Amino acid sequence: MNNYQYIKVWTDNEIGNIELHRPKVLNAINQSMVAEILTALCEFDYSEQVKVIVLFGAGKSFAAGADIKEMMGENAVSMELKNQFADWDRIALIKKPVIAAVHGFVLGGGFELALCADMIFAAANSKFGFPEVKLGVMPSAGGCVKLTKLIGKRKALEFLWSGNHLEAEEAKHWGMVNRVVPNELLMQETIHFAEKLKKQPALALRLIKDTVRRAENVTENEAMQYERKNFSLLFASEDQQEGMQAFMEKRSPHFQGK
């Protein structure tokens, strides 16, 4: 693994862990941190020793937003030349399951980072929000688009225009997060679910994720054709043969990710 400045990274029992580690500034996200997160995600994605990836934050919060100091001197031209959102876009290319375990403030860029994950487990004390409007700007790493797809135009506009915080249970109600758990059980519940996922056939998980991502952006008919292609592709895997054979023999399957 690389030597990281803004995150901590390790593997434990086939689960890749990425911890945002700027606790003194509530894990405020700067461009270097995003680059480090992407590098760690890619390394885990290519590693045969990792089945599931978990993303979480150190200290009192997951991430309280972008690093405002870093943006203060920017202008439209410098922002364009930096192409700073290229790393954000590449996060969507990660094939393995990514679970975000969030607590405390999950705001602005921190919320956008959580939305990059496939699933979000939230501690009961989590507070979600896009406060960018109060700074005279707007979300820029997918916040407006992803939120609209999740909760619809009218509710998204209410949320984005007000810049207000949303409690964990309300976020769950609107489909922004998968589960809300007691604060002290956040990592335990997240790892427990990751342990279940890692026992599933890796290729099936990969192509299910691929199909769901595709379905977000194309017509229903196109998505259905894509789904059937991936379904057929899985019949070339050893795990498909093992899964069906185990079913016929009334035993637990032993998947190898092949």
N, C-alpha and C positions, 0 to 999 in steps of 0.2 A: 504493500500500500504506500501511497505518497505521504510525504510529510505535509500535513494540512495546518493552516493558520487559524481558520475560522470554524472548522468542524472537527469532530472526532469520529473515527471510523473503525469498526471492528466486526469480526464474524464470530458468531456464537451458535453452535449447533445448527448449521446450515441456514441461519438467518443473518442477513447483512444489516448492520446497524449504522445509521448516520445520525449523529447528534449535532445540531446547531450549537455552536459554543462561543457565543459572545454575551454571556449572562449579564455583564455589567451594563450593557445597553439593550437589554431584553431581546437579544439575538437579532438586532436590526440587520437587515439584509443589504449587503453591498454587492457590487458586481463580482468581486473576487470570491465572495462566499458562494454565489450562484455557480461560478466556474468550478469551484471545489466540489459542490454538491453534484454537478453534472459528471465530473470526473469519477467520483466515488460511485455514482449510479451506474456508469458505464463499466467500471471494473467489476462490480457485482453482477451486472447483466451478463458479462462474458465468463464469469467464474463458475466452474463446475461444482464448487463447494458451497454455492449460495442458491437457495431455492426461492426465498422471499426476502423483500427489503422493507425495513421499518425506518421511518423518518420521524425524529422528535427533537425537542428543544431542551437545553439545559437551563437550570434556574427557575425563575418565577413564571416564565411564559414560553410559548412556542416561538413566536416572533411578532414583535410589536409594529412591524412595518419595514419600509425601506429606510436606508440610511440617508436622511435628509441632507446632512452635511455634505455628502458626496455629490448631491445634485445641485447644490446652491449655485455653483458657478457655470452650470451648463447653459447652452442655448440650442436652438433648433438645429443648427448646422452640426455642432459638436455631437449632439445626441444621434443624429443620422449617421455620421461618420463612425461612431463607436459601434454601431449595430449591436447595441447591448442586449437586445432581446433574442439574439441567435441562440444563446445557451438555454434560455427558457423554452424556446421552440424544440430544441433537441431533447429535452426531458420527456416529451411526448413519445419519443421513439423507443423508450425503455420497454422491453418485452416482458420482463418478469413482474409479478405482482408487487406493488408498492403500497404500503399502508402508512398513513400519517397518524401519529398519536399526538394530539394537541392538548394544550392546557393554557390557562391564563389568557393573555392577549394573543389573538390570532387576527391581526389587522393588516390592511393594505397588502403589501408584497408578501407578508406572512400568510395571509389568507389565500393569495394567489398560489403560493408554493404548496399549501395544503391541498388546494384544488387540483394541482398537478398529479397528486397521488390517486390511486384507483379507489381507495377506501379511506374514510376518515373516522377514527375513534376519538371522541372528545371527552375530556374530563368535565365534570359538572360545573366547574368554575370557569370554563372557557367563555371568552367573549369575542365574537366575530364582528368584523366591520370593514368597510372601505371608507376611511375618513379623508380620502384624497381631495374631495370637493372642498373641504374646509381649508385646503392649502392652495386653492385656485387651480387644481389640476384634476386628473381622473385616473382610475386604474389603467395600467398599460401593459401588463403581462398576462392578459386574458381575463381579468376580473369582470369587466362588463359583459363580455361574450359568454363566458362559462356560467356566470350567474343567471343571465337571461335564459340560457338553455335549461338550467336547473329549475327555475321558479317562474319563468314567464316574464313578459315585458313589463307589465304594470307593477308587479311586486319588486322586480329588479330596479325599476326606476325609483320607486319609493325608497328603497334601501340605499341606492347609490346617490340619489339627490340629497337625502337627509344626512348621510354620513354617520348615522347612529349605530351604536353597538347592538348586537343581537345575542341573547343568552343561548346557551347550549341547547336547551330543550326546544326553543323556537327554531333554531337552526336545523335540528333534527326533524321538526314538524314540516319544514319546507324542503326537506330532502337534501340539505347541504352536507349533512354528516350521516354516517351509518348508525353509530351507537353513541349514547351518552352513558358514562360510567362514573362511579364515585372517584374523586380525585386520586385517592390513595391506591386505586386498583387500575389506573389507566394503563400502565405498562404491563401489568400482569394479564389483563384482558386482551391487550393487543398481541402480546407474544403468544398467548394461548390460541388465538385465532390464527396467527402466523404458523404455529406448530401444526394446526389442522391443514392449512393450505399446502405446506411443504410435503405432505404425504400424498397429495393429489398428483395425477400424471402431469408432468411439467409441460409437455407439448400441448395437451388439451387446454391447460390454463393459458398458455401463450396464445393459442389461436382463438380462444374465447375472448380474451382481452383485445386481440386484433380485430375481431368481428364487431365487438361492442363499440370500439373507437370508430370503426368505419360507419357503423349505423348512425352515429351522431351527425354525420356530415353528408350523407347521400340520401336519395329517395328510398322508400321502403322496398321497392322492387329491386333496386341495385344492391341494397343491403342483404336481401334474401338470397340473391345469386351469390354474393360473396360468402355468406354463411354456408351455403351448400358446397362451395369450393373447398372451404376449410374443413368442413365435415368429411368430405371425400379424402382430403389430404391426410387426415388422421388415420385412415385405414392403411396407410403405409408404415405406421409406427408399431413397434413391438409392444408398447403399452396398450394399444387397442386390442391386440391379440391376447395379452395377459389379462386385461380387464374382463373381456368377454369369456375367456376360458375359466377364470376364477369364478365368475358368476354362475356358469354352468356346473362347476364343481362345488359350488356352495362354500367357498373359502375366501379369505381376504386376499386381494391382489397385491403383488409386489412390483410396483412401478419403478422403472429404471430411467425414465426421461429419454427414452429412445424410440 
